[in-house]
Amino acid sequence: MNHRVLFVEDEPAFAVGMIDRLESEGYEVEWAQTGPAGFELALARHFDLIVLDVMLPGKNGFDICRDLRRVGRNAPVLMLTARGEVVDRVVGLKLGADDYVQKNCEPVELMARIEALLRRAGGAPGITAELAEIGDLRIDLRRHEITRAGQPLSLSPVEFRLLEYLIERRGTVITREELLENVWNLSGDTLSRTVDVHVAGLRKKIEDDPRYPRLVLTIKGAGYKLAL
């Protein structure tokens, strides 16, 4: 799955040029032109990186970065400024930004900074021991709570354990037998239909279109895999 970038910038000429470049490199980009719009998008959906202008209408980049960190959003933040004052850099980094660059830098430098932050983040995006963010899903693994685009979802205990196990083994193919053993504490394949029924139920709640799942994938002849 391609890296997803949120680009929060109110200057259309600058934003369009950089977004075109990012998309040509295979990134999925969403653009917000005001501070409040960018903040709401960052809360509602998962992004692997947020490119955040300092000077924005409605809510400045410093406040957005601070508020995102306060509510536990840990996506790397690259802050942009038209100014080069050291104090801006210090303030941004203290508020939780991961890097800081002037907007008049060469586009190739900005791309290199973005790639470096994504490499540094490493691993599966949006996944920690207590929290998983996948698309617009936010799963609190400690409290057993899940929201989609900020709205709570109701999963049965078995559905939540199934999703939790898929997250733990993300990116790998898991057989029905393995799921029966680790989610249901059963052995053998006589009840493998149980797995299929619960996967279908889970998809109805977390997929945009359960008929064409993008998160919980069926691997023909093998089992299931959580795509990240």
C-alpha positions in Angstrom: 0.0 0.0 0.0 1.4 3.4 -1.0 2.3 5.9 1.7 -0.5 8.4 2.4 0.5 12.1 2.9 -1.6 14.9 4.2 -0.5 18.2 2.7 -1.7 21.3 4.7 -0.9 24.4 2.7 -2.9 27.5 1.8 -0.8 28.6 -1.2 -2.3 26.8 -4.2 0.6 27.3 -6.6 3.1 25.8 -4.2 0.8 23.0 -3.0 -0.2 21.9 -6.5 3.4 21.7 -7.7 4.5 19.6 -4.7 1.4 17.4 -4.8 1.9 16.6 -8.4 5.5 15.6 -7.7 4.5 13.5 -4.7 1.8 11.7 -6.7 4.2 11.1 -9.6 6.4 9.3 -7.1 3.5 7.0 -6.0 2.3 8.8 -2.9 -1.4 9.1 -2.1 -2.0 12.8 -1.2 -4.8 14.7 0.4 -4.7 18.5 0.5 -6.2 20.8 3.0 -6.0 24.6 2.5 -6.9 25.8 6.0 -5.7 24.9 9.5 -9.1 23.6 10.8 -9.6 21.5 7.7 -6.1 20.0 8.0 -6.6 19.3 11.7 -10.0 17.5 11.1 -8.5 15.4 8.3 -5.6 14.4 10.5 -8.0 13.3 13.2 -10.3 11.4 11.0 -7.9 9.4 8.8 -4.6 7.7 9.0 -1.6 9.4 7.3 2.0 8.1 7.1 3.3 11.7 7.0 1.8 15.2 7.5 3.4 18.2 5.6 2.3 21.2 7.6 2.7 24.9 6.8 3.3 27.2 9.8 1.2 30.1 8.6 -2.4 28.9 7.9 -5.8 30.5 8.0 -7.9 29.5 11.0 -5.4 27.5 12.9 -1.6 27.8 12.6 0.7 24.9 12.1 2.2 25.1 15.6 -1.2 24.7 17.2 -2.1 21.9 14.8 1.1 20.0 15.6 0.7 20.5 19.4 -2.9 19.4 19.4 -2.3 16.3 17.3 0.4 15.2 19.7 -1.8 15.8 22.7 -4.5 13.4 21.3 -1.9 10.7 20.5 -1.5 11.2 16.7 2.1 10.1 16.1 2.5 10.4 12.3 5.7 12.2 11.4 5.2 16.0 10.9 7.3 18.0 8.4 6.8 21.7 9.0 7.1 24.3 6.3 7.8 28.0 6.7 8.4 31.0 4.4 10.7 32.3 7.1 14.0 31.0 8.3 14.1 32.1 12.0 15.8 29.7 14.3 13.1 30.4 16.9 10.4 29.0 14.5 12.4 25.8 14.1 12.9 25.4 17.9 9.2 26.0 18.6 8.1 23.6 16.0 10.4 20.8 17.2 9.5 21.4 20.8 5.8 21.0 19.9 6.4 17.6 18.3 7.4 18.3 14.7 10.0 15.8 13.3 11.6 18.1 10.8 11.5 21.7 9.5 12.2 23.1 6.1 11.9 26.5 4.3 9.4 26.6 1.5 12.0 28.2 -0.8 14.2 25.1 -0.8 14.6 23.1 -3.9 11.8 20.5 -4.5 14.3 17.7 -4.5 15.4 18.6 -1.0 11.8 18.6 0.3 11.3 15.2 -1.4 14.4 13.9 0.3 13.3 15.1 3.7 9.9 13.4 3.2 11.6 10.1 2.2 13.9 10.3 5.2 11.1 10.8 7.6 9.2 7.9 6.2 12.3 5.7 6.4 12.9 6.8 10.0 9.4 6.0 11.0 9.9 2.5 9.7 7.7 -0.5 10.4 4.0 -0.6 9.8 2.5 2.8 9.7 0.2 3.8 12.5 0.8 0.8 14.6 2.0 0.8 18.3 1.5 -1.6 21.2 -1.6 0.2 22.3 -3.0 1.9 19.2 -3.5 1.0 15.5 -4.5 3.5 12.8 -5.4 1.9 9.5 -7.1 4.1 6.9 -9.8 5.9 8.8 -9.9 3.3 11.5 -8.5 4.0 14.9 -8.2 0.9 17.2 -7.4 1.3 20.9 -6.0 -2.1 21.6 -5.8 -1.5 25.3 -9.3 -0.3 25.8 -10.8 -2.5 23.1 -12.4 0.5 21.4 -12.6 1.2 17.7 -13.7 4.3 15.7 -14.1 4.9 12.0 -13.7 8.5 10.8 -14.2 9.5 14.4 -17.4 7.5 14.9 -17.5 4.5 17.3 -18.0 1.0 15.8 -19.5 -1.9 17.7 -17.5 -5.1 17.3 -18.3 -8.3 19.1 -15.6 -9.7 21.4 -14.7 -12.3 18.8 -14.6 -9.8 16.0 -12.3 -7.6 18.1 -10.0 -10.5 18.9 -9.9 -11.4 15.2 -9.0 -7.9 14.2 -6.4 -7.7 17.0 -4.7 -10.9 15.8 -4.7 -9.8 12.2 -3.0 -6.5 13.4 -0.4 -8.5 15.4 0.4 -10.6 12.3 0.0 -7.7 9.8 1.4 -8.3 6.4 1.6 -12.0 6.7 -0.7 -14.7 5.4 -2.6 -16.4 8.3 -4.3 -19.8 7.8 -7.8 -20.5 9.0 -6.3 -23.2 11.3 -4.0 -20.6 12.9 -6.9 -18.3 13.5 -9.0 -21.1 15.0 -6.2 -21.9 17.3 -5.3 -18.4 18.4 -8.7 -16.6 18.3 -11.1 -19.4 19.2 -8.7 -21.7 21.0 -9.8 -24.6 18.8 -7.7 -27.0 16.8 -8.3 -28.7 13.5 -10.1 -27.4 10.4 -13.6 -28.8 10.9 -14.9 -25.4 12.0 -13.0 -23.3 9.5 -16.3 -22.0 8.1 -16.6 -20.2 11.5 -13.6 -18.1 10.5 -15.1 -17.2 7.1 -18.3 -16.1 8.7 -16.6 -13.8 11.3 -14.3 -12.4 8.7 -17.3 -11.5 6.5 -18.9 -9.8 9.5 -15.8 -7.9 10.4 -15.5 -6.7 6.8 -19.0 -5.3 6.8 -18.0 -3.0 9.7 -14.5 -1.9 8.7 -14.4 -2.0 4.8 -15.6 0.7 2.5 -17.1 -2.0 0.3 -17.1 -5.5 1.8 -17.5 -7.0 -1.7 -14.1 -5.6 -2.6 -12.1 -5.6 0.6 -8.9 -3.5 0.8 -7.9 -4.2 4.4 -8.7 -7.9 5.2 -7.6 -9.7 2.1 -8.4 -13.3 1.1 -5.4 -15.2 -0.1 -6.8 -18.0 -2.2 -5.9 -21.4 -1.0 -4.0 -20.0 2.0 -6.0 -17.8 4.3 -6.3 -14.1 5.2 -3.9 -11.2 5.4 -4.3 -7.7 6.8 -3.0 -5.3 4.1 -1.0 -2.2 5.3 
